[in-house]
Amino acid sequence: MLITVIIPVYKVEDLLNRCIESVVNQTYKELEIILIDDGSPDRCPQMCDEWAKKDNRIRVIHKKNAGLSAARNDALKIASGEYILYVDSDDYIKKDACERFAGYADGVDVVLGEALITEPNQIIHRVHTNLQENIVYSGEEYARLAISKGEWFAAACYNFYRTQFIRDNNLYFKEGFLHEDIEYTPRLYLAAKKVKYLHYEFYQYIIRDNSITSNIGKKHFDDLMKIYSSWYELNKTIRNSKTQKAYCGALAKYFMATCRAHNVTEKIYPNGMDGKYLLTNALNFKEFIKAILFNISRSIYVKL
C-alpha cells in the first residue's frame, strides 16, 4: 500500500530537516512524499529541492504563497497514495508511524491517532480515553463519544485518511482561513462511515513562540467567527438528533473558549447564535454554568 505524506513548507528552515528526516527514515518504505513550498522566502525552497535529489520518493511543488489550506489541497489533488498523512513542517513523526497505520487501517475511512504536544512551558498528551482499538465506529458515533469526553481534537495531522474517501466527499480545506482544521473536522466526521482508533502518540507537535498557533491576532478571531457561523449552518443539516446535540454543544463550547483565549468581552456572536443558544446546547452541567456566567458578564468570564 502506497502512503502519501503531505508536508506544506513555509519559513521553517531551522526545523525542516528534522521533519523530512522523520518521514524519509520511516520503517515503512512505500511512501510518496510531497513537499509544498508555499512561497517560502527563506532557504526552504532550495532545501526541498536538495531533498528531492537525495530521495526519489519526494516530489516538490513550488507555488505562490496562499496558506496552509491551499498547500494541502494542491498536494491532495496529485497524491497517488491509497492513504494520506499530513505533517506540518515544524513538527515530526515517530519512525514507525506509517508502518503502524498501514498495518491497521484495513480500508477504513479514517484512523484516529494521537499526539504529544510540546509547548514552551508544558507537555500535553492528546489521547483518547473512551475509545477502543480494533473497533470500527461510524464518524458520527466517534464524534459523539469524543465530544462527550472533551477529546474531539481538530488537528488534521493527528489522523490517517483514505484518499478516495476524502476526494469522494470533497473534503478539501477551506482556503484563506486560519484555524482551517476547526472548519474541516465537523464535515469530516459527518461524512466518515468507518473510523478506527490507534492508541499511539505518533505525532510530535511542537508549538513555537512564533508559530501560527501561538500568535493570536484579530484575523484569528475573525476567521473563527466565520468558521463558527458556517458550523452553525452545518449543524442544522444533521438528521441524527444525538449527533446534532453533540455538535451544537461542541460549537457552544468552542465559541466561549475562543472569547476567553482572545479576551473578547464585547457582546458579539457568530451568525445565528445568541446567549440562549449557549444555554440550551450546553454539553453538561459544567458547561451550563459557564454559559450562565458568560451571559451575565463576559468580562468576568474571560478572566477566570
Salt bridges, closest charged atoms under 4 A:
GLU32 OE2 - ARG59 NH1 3.04
ASP37 OD2 - HIS62 ND1 2.76
ASP38 OD1 - LYS63 NZ 3.50
ASP49 OD1 - HIS62 NE2 2.82
GLU50 OE2 - ARG43 NH2 3.97
ASP55 OD2 - ARG57 NH2 2.85
ASP74 OD2 - LYS63 NZ 3.57
ASP88 OD1 - ARG72 NH2 3.29
ASP90 OD2 - ARG208 NH2 3.00
ASP96 OD2 - ARG100 NH1 3.90
ASP109 OD1 - ARG162 NH2 2.77
GLU114 OE1 - HIS199 ND1 3.00
GLU140 OE1 - ARG144 NH1 3.99
GLU180 OE2 - ARG72 NH1 3.97
ASP181 OD1 - ARG72 NH1 2.85
GLU183 OE1 - ARG187 NH2 2.95
GLU201 OE2 - HIS125 ND1 2.76
ASP222 OD2 - LYS218 NZ 2.57
ASP223 OD2 - LYS219 NZ 2.93
GLU233 OE1 - LYS236 NZ 3.07
GLU287 OE2 - LYS290 NZ 2.96
